[in-house]
């Protein structure tokens, strides 16, 4: 099971680290979904009890490779199932059972495996994670990749309105207000959240920008639209030569159009110091543009 966590951790040298969340490629998502499916089938075949897989297990069955910071009362190394009555809670091996008092939104993904809906699974994990993790999960579920996207903010909002109160609902509502549809990676979500923490302007996600030299629009990951500053995450998928060359060409054209781009990499998230330095540079560029209306070369 996926038991990595994100957030601030302390290294032995006293420097805080910001754990790395891998960019979720389609192949990684499929591999995780298949591995989790095999675990669920094996678990179901060892018991006569009908199991409905839920919480983080349900999200992994859908291919969620984004890591979450779970609280101690949630074991990410176990499979998670939901029961409709407290009397049905049981101590199955390698399984954590949960009671959900709002009805089970159940479907079958094959002849043996029953699951709750993605919307219900998202609500269920709210009591076990922090706000940042919840935003990452919501961003993932509503991401831009058509093969990974599971739902929309509208569908989640409708589900939320139908079920009423549940453990973690206040955190969930706050995270939903911070969620942005059509993002590309957990790192982009973290950059957006860290920007908000530092009092910087609202970042626009997947914004179109006109390039006069090429007479066309390109889409950038995130931009401070009024300050002409762009943030982009360069994950492992960028280490393809064609993609790398294309990114350089795009950034050169963005520079000509009056925008300044700041790529973030795995190293950016390696320590809190690196992340602080990154946003100091970003903040300095915003201040320069506001003061002069352009950027120095």
C-alpha positions as a Python dict, from the first residue, in 0.01 Angstrom:
ca = {
    (1, 'X'): (0, 0, 0),
    (2, 'X'): (108, 360, -49),
    (3, 'X'): (224, 479, 293),
    (4, 'X'): (437, 778, 197),
    (5, 'X'): (343, 1109, 351),
    (6, 'X'): (403, 1467, 259),
    (7, 'X'): (451, 1765, 480),
    (8, 'X'): (730, 1901, 692),
    (9, 'X'): (968, 1649, 848),
    (10, 'X'): (1283, 1697, 1050),
    (11, 'X'): (1614, 1574, 912),
    (12, 'X'): (1905, 1473, 1129),
    (13, 'X'): (2094, 1793, 1051),
    (14, 'X'): (1814, 2001, 1198),
    (15, 'X'): (1691, 2120, 860),
    (16, 'X'): (1325, 2062, 786),
    (17, 'X'): (1244, 1874, 469),
    (18, 'X'): (938, 1887, 251),
    (19, 'X'): (877, 1527, 145),
    (20, 'X'): (854, 1472, -228),
    (21, 'X'): (525, 1380, -391),
    (22, 'X'): (587, 1194, -715),
    (23, 'X'): (426, 1327, -1030),
    (24, 'X'): (146, 1083, -1109),
    (25, 'X'): (203, 942, -1457),
    (26, 'X'): (-64, 733, -1622),
    (27, 'X'): (153, 419, -1603),
    (28, 'X'): (215, 470, -1231),
    (29, 'X'): (-155, 520, -1172),
    (30, 'X'): (-245, 202, -1358),
    (31, 'X'): (21, 1, -1176),
    (32, 'X'): (-104, 118, -837),
    (33, 'X'): (-467, 52, -928),
    (34, 'X'): (-384, -303, -1045),
    (35, 'X'): (-173, -378, -737),
    (36, 'X'): (-448, -254, -505),
    (37, 'X'): (-712, -449, -698),
    (38, 'X'): (-513, -770, -651),
    (39, 'X'): (-484, -701, -277),
    (40, 'X'): (-858, -637, -251),
    (41, 'X'): (-943, -956, -441),
    (42, 'X'): (-713, -1161, -219),
    (43, 'X'): (-872, -1007, 92),
    (44, 'X'): (-1226, -1069, -34),
    (45, 'X'): (-1154, -1432, -118),
    (46, 'X'): (-1034, -1500, 238),
    (47, 'X'): (-1361, -1402, 406),
    (48, 'X'): (-1730, -1482, 370),
    (49, 'X'): (-1817, -1124, 472),
    (50, 'X'): (-1916, -887, 193),
    (51, 'X'): (-1657, -609, 175),
    (52, 'X'): (-1702, -260, 34),
    (53, 'X'): (-1366, -94, -15),
    (54, 'X'): (-1348, 273, 74),
    (55, 'X'): (-1137, 564, 200),
    (56, 'X'): (-782, 573, 64),
    (57, 'X'): (-812, 218, -72),
    (58, 'X'): (-1091, 332, -302),
    (59, 'X'): (-880, 621, -426),
    (60, 'X'): (-586, 391, -493),
    (61, 'X'): (-816, 159, -687),
    (62, 'X'): (-883, 462, -907),
    (63, 'X'): (-509, 522, -946),
    (64, 'X'): (-435, 793, -691),
    (65, 'X'): (-58, 792, -645),
    (66, 'X'): (-49, 1132, -473),
    (67, 'X'): (75, 1085, -117),
    (68, 'X'): (-130, 1204, 180),
    (69, 'X'): (-39, 1290, 536),
    (70, 'X'): (-262, 1053, 732),
    (71, 'X'): (-321, 1083, 1105),
    (72, 'X'): (-206, 804, 1343),
    (73, 'X'): (-557, 654, 1370),
    (74, 'X'): (-555, 573, 997),
    (75, 'X'): (-324, 293, 882),
    (76, 'X'): (-227, 340, 515),
    (77, 'X'): (-69, -6, 512),
    (78, 'X'): (-410, -169, 555),
    (79, 'X'): (-704, -209, 320),
    (80, 'X'): (-1002, 3, 421),
    (81, 'X'): (-1366, -104, 405),
    (82, 'X'): (-1695, 58, 503),
    (83, 'X'): (-1988, -107, 681),
    (84, 'X'): (-2341, 29, 707),
    (85, 'X'): (-2395, -60, 1073),
    (86, 'X'): (-2171, -31, 1377),
    (87, 'X'): (-2262, -391, 1470),
    (88, 'X'): (-2088, -508, 1152),
    (89, 'X'): (-1747, -368, 1248),
    (90, 'X'): (-1500, -655, 1259),
    (91, 'X'): (-1130, -717, 1304),
    (92, 'X'): (-1027, -858, 969),
    (93, 'X'): (-657, -921, 917),
    (94, 'X'): (-474, -638, 740),
    (95, 'X'): (-804, -452, 711),
    (96, 'X'): (-941, -141, 883),
    (97, 'X'): (-1321, -128, 906),
    (98, 'X'): (-1515, 199, 926),
    (99, 'X'): (-1877, 274, 1005),
    (100, 'X'): (-2041, 529, 776),
    (101, 'X'): (-2383, 643, 889),
    (102, 'X'): (-2494, 812, 566),
    (103, 'X'): (-2560, 511, 348),
    (104, 'X'): (-2305, 343, 125),
    (105, 'X'): (-2282, 475, -231),
    (106, 'X'): (-2173, 134, -361),
    (107, 'X'): (-2081, 7, -707),
    (108, 'X'): (-1902, -304, -838),
    (109, 'X'): (-1578, -258, -1029),
    (110, 'X'): (-1562, -629, -1117),
    (111, 'X'): (-1742, -951, -1026),
    (112, 'X'): (-1598, -953, -674),
    (113, 'X'): (-1493, -604, -570),
    (114, 'X'): (-1748, -355, -433),
    (115, 'X'): (-1642, 4, -374),
    (116, 'X'): (-1788, 332, -256),
    (117, 'X'): (-1800, 623, -500),
    (118, 'X'): (-1494, 845, -533),
    (119, 'X'): (-1699, 1134, -391),
    (120, 'X'): (-1781, 930, -80),
    (121, 'X'): (-1421, 813, -39),
    (122, 'X'): (-1300, 1173, -50),
    (123, 'X'): (-1547, 1270, 223),
    (124, 'X'): (-1447, 969, 430),
    (125, 'X'): (-1078, 1053, 448),
    (126, 'X'): (-1143, 1411, 565),
    (127, 'X'): (-1127, 1315, 934),
    (128, 'X'): (-793, 1141, 885),
    (129, 'X'): (-587, 1405, 698),
    (130, 'X'): (-481, 1769, 721),
    (131, 'X'): (-622, 2042, 497),
    (132, 'X'): (-326, 2035, 259),
    (133, 'X'): (-361, 1660, 201),
    (134, 'X'): (-734, 1700, 143),
    (135, 'X'): (-672, 1967, -120),
    (136, 'X'): (-418, 1742, -291),
    (137, 'X'): (-670, 1455, -297),
    (138, 'X'): (-944, 1680, -434),
    (139, 'X'): (-710, 1829, -696),
    (140, 'X'): (-611, 1478, -801),
    (141, 'X'): (-972, 1360, -830),
    (142, 'X'): (-1054, 1659, -1052),
    (143, 'X'): (-721, 1673, -1240),
    (144, 'X'): (-678, 1765, -1606),
    (145, 'X'): (-567, 1422, -1735),
    (146, 'X'): (-880, 1269, -1888),
    (147, 'X'): (-756, 918, -1802),
    (148, 'X'): (-708, 1002, -1434),
    (149, 'X'): (-989, 1251, -1368),
    (150, 'X'): (-1253, 1090, -1148),
    (151, 'X'): (-1508, 1362, -1077),
    (152, 'X'): (-1574, 1736, -1077),
    (153, 'X'): (-1612, 2000, -808),
    (154, 'X'): (-1980, 2030, -899),
    (155, 'X'): (-2038, 1657, -844),
    (156, 'X'): (-1851, 1668, -515),
    (157, 'X'): (-2055, 1968, -401),
    (158, 'X'): (-2381, 1792, -490),
    (159, 'X'): (-2274, 1479, -300),
    (160, 'X'): (-2178, 1694, -4),
    (161, 'X'): (-2517, 1865, -2),
    (162, 'X'): (-2701, 1531, -8),
    (163, 'X'): (-2529, 1355, 282),
    (164, 'X'): (-2530, 1627, 548),
    (165, 'X'): (-2278, 1643, 829),
    (166, 'X'): (-1999, 1387, 876),
    (167, 'X'): (-1668, 1369, 1068),
    (168, 'X'): (-1424, 1613, 909),
    (169, 'X'): (-1685, 1814, 717),
    (170, 'X'): (-1546, 2154, 819),
    (171, 'X'): (-1198, 2060, 698),
    (172, 'X'): (-1350, 1914, 382),
    (173, 'X'): (-1542, 2232, 302),
    (174, 'X'): (-1230, 2444, 351),
    (175, 'X'): (-1027, 2212, 129),
    (176, 'X'): (-1298, 2214, -138),
    (177, 'X'): (-1286, 2594, -146),
    (178, 'X'): (-908, 2570, -206),
    (179, 'X'): (-937, 2295, -468),
    (180, 'X'): (-876, 2389, -830),
    (181, 'X'): (-993, 2164, -1112),
    (182, 'X'): (-768, 2057, -1400),
    (183, 'X'): (-434, 2066, -1219),
    (184, 'X'): (-151, 1836, -1325),
    (185, 'X'): (37, 1718, -1014),
    (186, 'X'): (47, 1725, -634),
    (187, 'X'): (349, 1954, -654),
    (188, 'X'): (144, 2217, -835),
    (189, 'X'): (-115, 2194, -557),
    (190, 'X'): (156, 2241, -295),
    (191, 'X'): (302, 2543, -474),
    (192, 'X'): (-42, 2699, -490),
    (193, 'X'): (-106, 2636, -119),
    (194, 'X'): (238, 2758, -15),
    (195, 'X'): (181, 3075, -217),
    (196, 'X'): (-142, 3142, -28),
    (197, 'X'): (34, 3087, 306),
    (198, 'X'): (284, 3356, 216),
    (199, 'X'): (17, 3613, 135),
    (200, 'X'): (94, 3619, -236),
    (201, 'X'): (-181, 3683, -495),
    (202, 'X'): (-418, 3413, -616),
    (203, 'X'): (-260, 3185, -875),
    (204, 'X'): (-463, 3107, -1184),
    (205, 'X'): (-439, 2741, -1288),
    (206, 'X'): (-379, 2631, -1649),
    (207, 'X'): (-409, 2982, -1784),
    (208, 'X'): (-391, 3062, -2158),
    (209, 'X'): (-132, 3324, -2255),
    (210, 'X'): (-94, 3478, -2599),
    (211, 'X'): (249, 3460, -2764),
    (212, 'X'): (284, 3741, -3023),
    (213, 'X'): (588, 3592, -3199),
    (214, 'X'): (408, 3265, -3270),
    (215, 'X'): (62, 3421, -3292),
    (216, 'X'): (-90, 3154, -3071),
    (217, 'X'): (-193, 3081, -2713),
    (218, 'X'): (-12, 2844, -2480),
    (219, 'X'): (-131, 2709, -2145),
    (220, 'X'): (92, 2754, -1840),
    (221, 'X'): (64, 2560, -1514),
    (222, 'X'): (4, 2856, -1283),
    (223, 'X'): (31, 3231, -1322),
    (224, 'X'): (-10, 3548, -1120),
    (225, 'X'): (-206, 3709, -1406),
    (226, 'X'): (-169, 4071, -1296),
    (227, 'X'): (202, 4036, -1221),
    (228, 'X'): (319, 3838, -1528),
    (229, 'X'): (491, 3573, -1312),
    (230, 'X'): (451, 3205, -1403),
    (231, 'X'): (515, 2902, -1180),
    (232, 'X'): (566, 2560, -1337),
    (233, 'X'): (663, 2222, -1196),
    (234, 'X'): (928, 2024, -1385),
    (235, 'X'): (878, 1659, -1288),
    (236, 'X'): (1048, 1348, -1416),
    (237, 'X'): (827, 1348, -1724),
    (238, 'X'): (1008, 1666, -1834),
    (239, 'X'): (1335, 1475, -1875),
    (240, 'X'): (1243, 1381, -2229),
    (241, 'X'): (1449, 1570, -2486),
    (242, 'X'): (1156, 1677, -2701),
    (243, 'X'): (960, 1800, -2399),
    (244, 'X'): (1269, 1977, -2262),
    (245, 'X'): (1334, 2157, -2591),
    (246, 'X'): (968, 2249, -2623),
    (247, 'X'): (966, 2396, -2272),
    (248, 'X'): (1272, 2609, -2347),
    (249, 'X'): (1110, 2743, -2666),
    (250, 'X'): (786, 2819, -2482),
    (251, 'X'): (965, 2999, -2198),
    (252, 'X'): (1170, 3206, -2441),
    (253, 'X'): (849, 3315, -2612),
    (254, 'X'): (684, 3386, -2277),
    (255, 'X'): (980, 3606, -2188),
    (256, 'X'): (937, 3800, -2513),
    (257, 'X'): (568, 3841, -2425),
    (258, 'X'): (667, 4001, -2094),
    (259, 'X'): (633, 3704, -1856),
    (260, 'X'): (889, 3560, -1620),
    (261, 'X'): (880, 3184, -1553),
    (262, 'X'): (1005, 3013, -1238),
    (263, 'X'): (1030, 2634, -1270),
    (264, 'X'): (1012, 2428, -950),
    (265, 'X'): (1180, 2088, -937),
    (266, 'X'): (1218, 1802, -693),
    (267, 'X'): (1499, 1999, -528),
    (268, 'X'): (1259, 2287, -461),
    (269, 'X'): (1060, 2060, -229),
    (270, 'X'): (1365, 1894, -70),
    (271, 'X'): (1378, 2134, 229),
    (272, 'X'): (1172, 2415, 373),
    (273, 'X'): (1472, 2640, 316),
    (274, 'X'): (1464, 2565, -58),
    (275, 'X'): (1092, 2633, -71),
    (276, 'X'): (1134, 2959, 121),
    (277, 'X'): (1410, 3071, -115),
    (278, 'X'): (1197, 2985, -417),
    (279, 'X'): (910, 3204, -298),
    (280, 'X'): (1143, 3487, -200),
    (281, 'X'): (1262, 3493, -561),
    (282, 'X'): (903, 3476, -687),
    (283, 'X'): (798, 3755, -451),
    (284, 'X'): (1088, 3969, -564),
    (285, 'X'): (983, 3930, -928),
    (286, 'X'): (624, 4027, -843),
    (287, 'X'): (750, 4338, -663),
    (288, 'X'): (973, 4428, -960),
    (289, 'X'): (687, 4405, -1205),
    (290, 'X'): (458, 4612, -984),
    (291, 'X'): (723, 4879, -945),
    (292, 'X'): (843, 4899, -1306),
    (293, 'X'): (588, 4721, -1525),
    (294, 'X'): (856, 4490, -1666),
    (295, 'X'): (1147, 4264, -1573),
    (296, 'X'): (1518, 4338, -1595),
    (297, 'X'): (1716, 4109, -1823),
}
